[in-house]
């Protein structure tokens, strides 16, 4: 029995970093604020205009909203069009369409992992809150999971410092994509410049760190309080 309890606690501690990571990624993918703000920061409209695609801010926001809708839809391939010189044209090349389909699969994998870790975390917390009523064990798990999350983020920061974001981003594509369409030439790379992903990654990391600190602080505070009170 103790062995199973130890396994369950260890799984909960490992679960928290994954839960926070997948939640932050899912939030970033669906952020109607991040999509327009990031491209504005990196002059996407100007770069698109230089490539012959002139879009208003409203049209650009509509494109990003369309991408969010596609990622959360049942459609296999994206079909976005724009009007240029009075003519309706496809926004993406066939290679870019395939890449967005690959990206969508990763996003849905993120959703499923998020759901699985959330269910486990809630079930574990519910058991210790309402059945075993040993809240100190739950608090220790939260502290451990939060601490592990912060260590992993620190490790990624150090790795980024050593190798640089560009190299990490490149290795990510080699690891998760089986074709070279992520570098297809078209409007995709202009809509999503590499610095934009660095900016999004920074925001995700900051969000994860903030939540981990809050959760760890709550768990640690509870342990200190109960230690002083001398009860569970």
Sine and cosine of phi, psi and omega as CSV:
sin_phi,cos_phi,sin_psi,cos_psi,sin_omega,cos_omega
0.00,0.00,-0.70,0.72,0.01,-1.00
-0.89,0.46,-0.58,0.81,0.02,-1.00
-0.89,0.45,-0.69,0.72,0.01,-1.00
-0.91,0.41,-0.62,0.79,0.03,-1.00
-0.90,0.44,-0.66,0.76,0.03,-1.00
-0.90,0.44,-0.67,0.74,0.03,-1.00
-0.89,0.46,-0.70,0.71,-0.01,-1.00
-0.90,0.45,-0.65,0.76,0.02,-1.00
-0.91,0.41,-0.68,0.73,0.03,-1.00
-0.89,0.46,-0.65,0.76,0.03,-1.00
-0.90,0.44,-0.61,0.79,0.02,-1.00
-0.90,0.43,-0.68,0.73,0.01,-1.00
-0.89,0.45,-0.67,0.74,0.04,-1.00
-0.94,0.33,-0.47,0.88,-0.05,-1.00
-0.93,0.36,-0.60,0.80,-0.10,-0.99
-0.87,0.49,-0.75,0.66,0.04,-1.00
-0.86,0.51,-0.64,0.77,0.01,-1.00
-0.91,0.41,-0.66,0.75,0.02,-1.00
-0.88,0.48,-0.74,0.68,-0.02,-1.00
-0.92,0.40,-0.64,0.77,0.00,-1.00
-0.90,0.43,-0.77,0.64,-0.04,-1.00
-0.91,0.41,-0.56,0.83,0.04,-1.00
-0.91,0.41,-0.67,0.75,0.00,-1.00
-0.93,0.38,-0.63,0.77,0.04,-1.00
-0.92,0.40,-0.69,0.72,0.04,-1.00
-0.88,0.47,-0.64,0.77,0.05,-1.00
-0.91,0.42,-0.64,0.77,0.01,-1.00
-0.91,0.41,-0.67,0.74,-0.01,-1.00
-0.87,0.49,-0.58,0.82,-0.08,-1.00
-0.98,-0.20,0.23,0.97,-0.06,-1.00
-0.99,0.14,0.94,-0.33,0.07,-1.00
-0.95,0.33,-0.25,0.97,0.07,-1.00
-0.99,0.10,-0.68,0.73,-0.09,-1.00
-0.91,0.41,-0.67,0.74,-0.09,-1.00
-0.87,0.49,-0.78,0.62,0.02,-1.00
-0.95,0.31,-0.59,0.81,-0.10,-0.99
-0.93,0.36,-0.69,0.72,0.00,-1.00
-0.88,0.48,-0.79,0.62,0.03,-1.00
-0.87,0.49,-0.58,0.82,0.06,-1.00
-0.89,0.45,-0.61,0.79,0.00,-1.00
-0.90,0.43,-0.52,0.85,-0.08,-1.00
-0.93,-0.37,0.37,0.93,0.16,-0.99
0.82,0.57,0.75,0.66,-0.01,-1.00
-0.91,0.42,-0.67,0.74,-0.02,-1.00
-0.85,0.52,-0.66,0.75,0.00,-1.00
-0.91,0.41,-0.65,0.76,0.01,-1.00
-0.92,0.38,-0.63,0.78,0.05,-1.00
-0.91,0.42,-0.66,0.75,0.02,-1.00
-0.89,0.46,-0.61,0.79,0.04,-1.00
-0.90,0.43,-0.44,0.90,0.02,-1.00
-1.00,-0.03,0.06,1.00,0.06,-1.00
0.99,-0.15,0.08,1.00,-0.01,-1.00
-0.92,-0.39,0.97,-0.22,-0.04,-1.00
-0.99,-0.15,0.88,-0.47,-0.04,-1.00
-0.79,-0.61,0.60,-0.80,0.14,-0.99
-0.98,0.22,0.22,-0.98,0.03,-1.00
-0.87,0.49,-0.62,0.78,0.00,-1.00
-0.91,0.42,-0.65,0.76,0.01,-1.00
-0.92,0.40,-0.62,0.78,0.02,-1.00
-0.91,0.41,-0.68,0.73,0.04,-1.00
-0.89,0.45,-0.58,0.81,0.03,-1.00
-0.91,0.42,-0.59,0.81,0.04,-1.00
-0.90,0.43,-0.73,0.68,0.01,-1.00
-0.90,0.43,-0.61,0.79,0.06,-1.00
-0.90,0.43,-0.61,0.79,0.05,-1.00
-0.90,0.43,-0.60,0.80,0.05,-1.00
-0.91,0.42,-0.68,0.73,0.04,-1.00
-0.88,0.48,-0.69,0.72,0.03,-1.00
-0.87,0.49,-0.65,0.76,0.01,-1.00
-0.90,0.43,-0.71,0.70,-0.03,-1.00
-0.87,0.49,-0.44,0.90,-0.03,-1.00
-0.97,-0.25,0.19,0.98,-0.03,-1.00
-0.98,-0.20,0.02,-1.00,0.07,-1.00
-1.00,-0.06,0.01,1.00,-0.02,-1.00
-0.94,0.33,0.69,-0.73,0.01,-1.00
-0.97,0.22,-0.65,0.76,-0.06,-1.00
-0.84,-0.54,0.57,-0.82,-0.02,-1.00
-0.99,0.16,0.56,-0.83,0.01,-1.00
-0.65,-0.76,0.99,0.14,0.03,-1.00
-0.95,-0.31,0.66,-0.75,0.03,-1.00
-0.81,-0.59,0.36,-0.93,0.07,-1.00
-0.72,-0.70,0.36,-0.93,0.02,-1.00
-0.97,-0.26,0.85,-0.52,0.04,-1.00
-0.75,-0.66,0.83,-0.56,-0.02,-1.00
0.82,0.57,0.63,0.77,0.04,-1.00
0.97,0.23,0.12,0.99,-0.03,-1.00
-0.88,-0.48,0.70,-0.72,0.05,-1.00
-1.00,0.09,0.84,-0.54,-0.05,-1.00
-0.77,-0.63,0.47,-0.88,0.08,-1.00
-0.90,0.43,0.63,-0.78,-0.01,-1.00
-0.98,0.21,-0.57,0.82,-0.11,-0.99
-0.89,-0.46,0.49,-0.87,0.08,-1.00
-0.97,0.24,0.28,-0.96,0.04,-1.00
-0.83,0.56,-0.61,0.79,0.02,-1.00
-0.91,0.41,-0.63,0.78,0.02,-1.00
-0.93,0.37,-0.60,0.80,0.04,-1.00
-0.87,0.49,-0.68,0.74,0.04,-1.00
-0.90,0.44,-0.65,0.76,0.00,-1.00
-0.90,0.43,-0.66,0.75,0.03,-1.00
-0.89,0.45,-0.55,0.84,0.09,-1.00
-0.90,0.43,-0.65,0.76,0.07,-1.00
-0.90,0.43,-0.66,0.76,0.03,-1.00
-0.89,0.46,-0.66,0.75,-0.01,-1.00
-0.88,0.48,-0.62,0.78,0.03,-1.00
-0.89,0.46,-0.65,0.76,0.05,-1.00
-0.90,0.43,-0.65,0.76,0.00,-1.00
-0.89,0.45,-0.67,0.74,0.01,-1.00
-0.94,0.33,-0.51,0.86,0.13,-0.99
-0.89,0.46,-0.67,0.74,0.06,-1.00
-0.86,0.51,-0.69,0.72,0.01,-1.00
-0.87,0.50,-0.70,0.71,-0.05,-1.00
-0.93,0.36,-0.64,0.77,0.06,-1.00
-0.91,0.42,-0.66,0.75,0.06,-1.00
-0.85,0.52,-0.72,0.69,-0.01,-1.00
-0.89,0.46,-0.70,0.72,-0.01,-1.00
-0.90,0.44,-0.73,0.69,0.00,-1.00
-0.93,0.37,-0.57,0.82,0.03,-1.00
-0.91,0.41,-0.69,0.73,0.01,-1.00
-0.88,0.47,-0.71,0.71,-0.02,-1.00
-0.90,0.43,-0.70,0.71,-0.02,-1.00
-0.88,0.47,-0.67,0.74,0.01,-1.00
-0.93,0.37,-0.64,0.77,0.01,-1.00
-0.90,0.43,-0.70,0.71,0.00,-1.00
-0.89,0.46,-0.72,0.70,0.01,-1.00
-0.90,0.44,-0.64,0.77,-0.01,-1.00
-0.89,0.45,-0.63,0.77,0.02,-1.00
-0.88,0.48,-0.70,0.72,-0.05,-1.00
-0.98,0.18,-0.35,0.94,0.02,-1.00
-1.00,0.07,-0.61,0.80,-0.17,-0.98
-0.89,-0.46,-0.28,0.96,-0.03,-1.00
-0.94,-0.35,-0.91,0.40,0.00,-1.00
-0.96,0.27,-0.47,0.89,0.03,-1.00
0.81,0.58,0.59,0.81,0.09,-1.00
-0.94,-0.33,0.98,0.20,-0.15,-0.99
-0.93,0.38,-0.35,0.94,0.03,-1.00
-0.92,0.40,-0.61,0.79,0.06,-1.00
-0.89,0.45,-0.66,0.75,0.05,-1.00
-0.90,0.44,-0.68,0.73,0.00,-1.00
-0.89,0.46,-0.67,0.75,0.04,-1.00
-0.89,0.46,-0.62,0.78,0.04,-1.00
-0.90,0.43,-0.66,0.75,0.03,-1.00
-0.91,0.42,-0.68,0.73,0.04,-1.00
-0.89,0.46,-0.71,0.70,0.01,-1.00
-0.89,0.46,-0.70,0.71,0.01,-1.00
-0.91,0.41,-0.64,0.77,0.03,-1.00
-0.92,0.39,-0.67,0.75,0.03,-1.00
-0.89,0.45,-0.67,0.74,0.04,-1.00
-0.89,0.45,-0.63,0.78,0.04,-1.00
-0.87,0.49,-0.72,0.70,0.00,-1.00
-0.91,0.42,-0.61,0.79,0.04,-1.00
-0.90,0.43,-0.66,0.75,0.01,-1.00
-0.91,0.42,-0.66,0.75,0.04,-1.00
-0.90,0.44,-0.65,0.76,0.05,-1.00
-0.88,0.48,-0.66,0.75,0.03,-1.00
-0.88,0.47,-0.66,0.75,0.03,-1.00
-0.92,0.40,-0.62,0.79,0.04,-1.00
-0.89,0.45,-0.69,0.72,0.03,-1.00
-0.90,0.44,-0.66,0.75,0.02,-1.00
-0.90,0.44,-0.66,0.75,0.04,-1.00
-0.89,0.45,-0.61,0.79,0.01,-1.00
-0.91,0.41,-0.61,0.79,-0.05,-1.00
-0.97,0.23,-0.74,0.67,-0.12,-0.99
-0.99,-0.13,-0.45,0.89,-0.09,-1.00
1.00,-0.03,0.51,-0.86,-0.06,-1.00
-0.90,0.43,-0.59,0.81,-0.03,-1.00
-0.85,0.52,-0.69,0.72,0.00,-1.00
-0.92,0.38,-0.66,0.75,0.05,-1.00
-0.89,0.46,-0.66,0.75,0.00,-1.00
-0.90,0.43,-0.64,0.77,0.03,-1.00
-0.91,0.42,-0.72,0.70,0.00,-1.00
-0.91,0.42,-0.56,0.83,0.07,-1.00
-0.86,0.51,-0.70,0.71,0.00,-1.00
-0.92,0.38,-0.62,0.78,0.04,-1.00
-0.90,0.43,-0.56,0.83,-0.05,-1.00
-0.97,0.24,-0.65,0.76,-0.18,-0.98
-0.97,-0.25,-0.16,0.99,-0.01,-1.00
-0.85,-0.53,0.66,-0.75,-0.08,-1.00
-0.99,-0.15,0.02,1.00,0.04,-1.00
-0.70,-0.71,0.26,-0.96,-0.06,-1.00
-1.00,0.03,0.26,0.97,-0.11,-0.99
-0.94,0.33,-0.19,0.98,0.07,-1.00
-0.91,0.40,-0.25,0.97,0.06,-1.00
-0.93,-0.35,0.31,0.95,-0.01,-1.00
-0.87,0.49,0.64,-0.77,-0.03,-1.00
-0.99,0.12,0.76,-0.65,-0.01,-1.00
0.21,-0.98,-0.45,-0.89,-0.03,-1.00
-1.00,0.09,-0.26,0.97,-0.07,-1.00
-0.85,0.53,-0.76,0.65,-0.04,-1.00
-0.93,0.37,-0.41,0.91,0.06,-1.00
-0.98,0.18,-0.56,0.83,0.06,-1.00
-0.95,0.33,-0.52,0.86,-0.02,-1.00
-0.79,-0.62,0.97,0.26,0.03,-1.00
-0.92,0.38,0.43,-0.90,-0.05,-1.00
-0.82,0.58,-0.68,0.73,0.02,-1.00
-0.86,0.51,-0.47,0.88,0.04,-1.00
-0.88,0.47,-0.66,0.75,0.01,-1.00
-0.93,0.36,-0.57,0.82,0.09,-1.00
-0.89,0.45,-0.65,0.76,0.03,-1.00
-0.91,0.42,-0.70,0.72,0.01,-1.00
-0.90,0.43,-0.65,0.76,0.02,-1.00
-0.89,0.45,-0.63,0.78,0.03,-1.00
-0.89,0.45,-0.70,0.71,0.01,-1.00
-0.90,0.44,-0.65,0.76,0.03,-1.00
-0.89,0.46,-0.70,0.71,-0.01,-1.00
-0.89,0.46,-0.68,0.74,0.01,-1.00
-0.90,0.44,-0.64,0.77,0.04,-1.00
-0.90,0.43,-0.68,0.73,0.02,-1.00
-0.89,0.46,-0.71,0.71,0.00,-1.00
-0.88,0.48,-0.69,0.72,-0.02,-1.00
-0.88,0.48,-0.73,0.69,-0.01,-1.00
-0.92,0.39,-0.65,0.76,0.02,-1.00
-0.88,0.47,-0.66,0.75,0.02,-1.00
-0.90,0.43,-0.67,0.74,0.01,-1.00
-0.90,0.44,-0.75,0.66,-0.01,-1.00
-0.90,0.44,-0.71,0.70,0.02,-1.00
-0.89,0.46,-0.63,0.78,0.04,-1.00
-0.91,0.42,-0.64,0.77,0.03,-1.00
-0.91,0.41,-0.70,0.71,0.02,-1.00
-0.91,0.42,-0.70,0.71,0.02,-1.00
-0.91,0.43,-0.65,0.76,0.03,-1.00
-0.89,0.45,-0.64,0.77,0.02,-1.00
-0.90,0.43,-0.67,0.74,0.00,-1.00
-0.89,0.45,-0.67,0.74,0.02,-1.00
-0.90,0.43,-0.68,0.73,0.00,-1.00
-0.88,0.48,-0.71,0.70,-0.02,-1.00
-0.94,0.34,-0.52,0.86,0.04,-1.00
-0.91,0.41,-0.66,0.76,0.04,-1.00
-0.93,0.36,-0.59,0.81,-0.02,-1.00
-0.98,0.20,-0.39,0.92,0.03,-1.00
0.97,0.26,0.46,0.89,0.01,-1.00
-0.71,-0.71,0.13,-0.99,0.09,-1.00
-0.98,0.21,0.00,0.00,0.00,0.00
